[in-house]
Amino acid sequence: MDTPRTHLFVLTGASRGMGLAMAQQLLAAGHTVVCMSRKTESSLDTWASSHKATVVQWSQDLSDSAGASHRLSAWLVGTQEAQWASATLINNAGVIPALVPLREAQADDLAHALRVGLEAPMALCAAFLQATSTWQVPRKILNVSSGLGRRAMASQAAYCAAKAGMDHFTRCLALDEALLPNGAKVCSLAPGVIDTDMQVQLRGADAAHFPDRASFEGLHSHGQLSSPADAAKKVLAYLARADFGAHAVGDVRD
């Protein structure tokens, strides 16, 4: 008897916030999830066991995009396509650098934000697509973007630039994959405003350097933030849509 195929998901930033919630929900559905984060999350091992699912966790610094992409490529090449019903890459990890005007930003801080938020997703997309280029199972790439990739904000130059770059390279990637008979379906998706550590960072910023702080305080005080679990549910529902990939750039609120 053939072993039943499972759906494979590779997920970055899976140790907290919406990434952790997505990992939990994918494992609860019985899928195999490969998690790439700076730190592993022991609760995911217990969660996977209780749901008879498989989790693989890598402690991986995503600012080392070459190392992360080589690791992913080697792992994928070492698996058999026959194991999987589908394969999906979710680039969820991101960082907010110091909330200061660009004139006051430190070069190392800017470089780190762009490496994690833009360079790593590009490198991981390339590695994922190269390693699975001959696979015939459905393949998808979901890049978790932000409304700030489409709307400028003071003291957020690096984060806005990373997300804008993510949107645009996803548009290019969609054109590449559309030329192939079994090209991957791709989308750069804004998940809405979520009550995560990033929101805490924004609400706690120095108002003199971050003039939009009050708007983030208002979102929190008026209960307008989605919980990580609710946001994850919406993102995964969008990923499961029959028309996923019809638009290279999307928003869960569309």
C-alpha positions, -999 to +999 in steps of 0.1 A: +000+000+000+013+034-009+021+058+019-004+087+019+011+120+006+011+150+029+013+187+021+047+203+027+051+238+040+083+257+046+077+286+069+101+314+081+096+333+113+077+305+129+087+309+166+063+337+175+034+359+165+015+351+134+043+327+122+038+305+153+001+306+148+004+295+112+027+267+122+002+255+148-027+256+124-008+238+096+003+211+120-032+208+134-043+200+098-017+171+097+007+188+073+045+186+074+060+220+083+097+230+081+103+260+103+132+284+099+136+309+128+164+324+149+152+302+177+133+270+177+100+267+196+097+236+218+060+238+220+057+231+183+073+197+188+047+188+214+019+203+192+030+183+161+031+151+182-004+156+196-018+162+160+002+133+145+020+158+122+056+163+114+076+195+122+112+201+113+128+231+131+160+249+121+177+276+142+186+298+113+198+334+111+179+347+080+203+376+077+226+349+063+205+344+032+231+323+014+233+299+043+196+297+047+190+291+010+217+264+007+202+247+037+167+247+022+179+236-012+199+206+003+169+195+023+145+197-006+169+178-029+172+151-003+134+145-002+113+126-027+086+144-046+064+113-041+062+121-004+043+153-010+008+163-023+020+199-027+049+221-017+045+257-004+071+283+008+058+310+032+082+339+037+069+354+069+100+366+088+107+403+090+122+429+114+116+465+121+149+484+126+153+514+150+123+537+146+143+568+136+145+590+105+168+576+078+194+604+086+198+589+121+198+552+111+228+530+115+242+512+085+243+478+103+207+481+114+195+490+078+215+461+063+201+436+088+165+447+081+169+445+043+187+411+045+160+395+066+130+413+050+140+413+013+173+395+005+164+363+024+129+359+008+144+364-026+171+338-020+147+313-004+123+317-034+151+310-058+163+279-038+128+266-034+120+269-071+153+255-083+151+225-060+116+217-070+119+226-107+111+191-119+082+185-095+048+180-109+029+186-077+013+220-071+038+246-058+030+279-042+049+308-027+033+332-002+053+362+007+039+380+037+041+417+029+025+447+046+004+478+039+036+497+046+051+483+014+024+503-004+022+533+018+051+554+030+056+561+067+081+584+085+110+566+103+101+534+086+123+537+054+140+503+057+108+483+066+088+500+039+115+495+013+118+458+022+081+452+018+078+473-014+107+453-028+090+421-018+058+432-036+077+440-068+100+410-069+069+389-065+054+405-095+085+397-115+085+361-101+049+357-112+058+366-147+087+341-147+065+313-134+037+320-158+059+310-187+063+275-174+039+246-179+039+238-141+050+272-127+045+280-091+016+302-080+029+332-061+015+361-042+028+389-019+000+393+007-006+420+032-021+403+063-038+434+079-028+449+113-019+423+139-013+425+176+023+413+177+056+423+192+061+446+162+030+465+172+043+468+208+075+482+193+056+508+172+034+519+202+065+523+224+085+543+200+097+579+207+070+601+193+096+628+184+112+603+160+080+583+150+052+608+143+027+579+135+029+564+170-005+578+179-022+560+151-008+526+163-019+534+198-054+541+185-056+508+166-047+490+199-070+511+222-100+507+198-096+469+194-087+471+157-058+447+158-063+411+147-049+384+170-021+363+156-044+333+154-071+351+135-046+367+112-030+333+105-064+318+098-071+346+072-037+342+055-040+305+053-075+307+039-062+331+012-035+306+004-060+279+000-082+298-024-087+283-058-076+316-074-045+320-054-018+335-076-043+353-099-029+385-084+007+387-076+001+413-049-029+411-026-044+419+008-065+397+030-089+426+034-096+427-004 
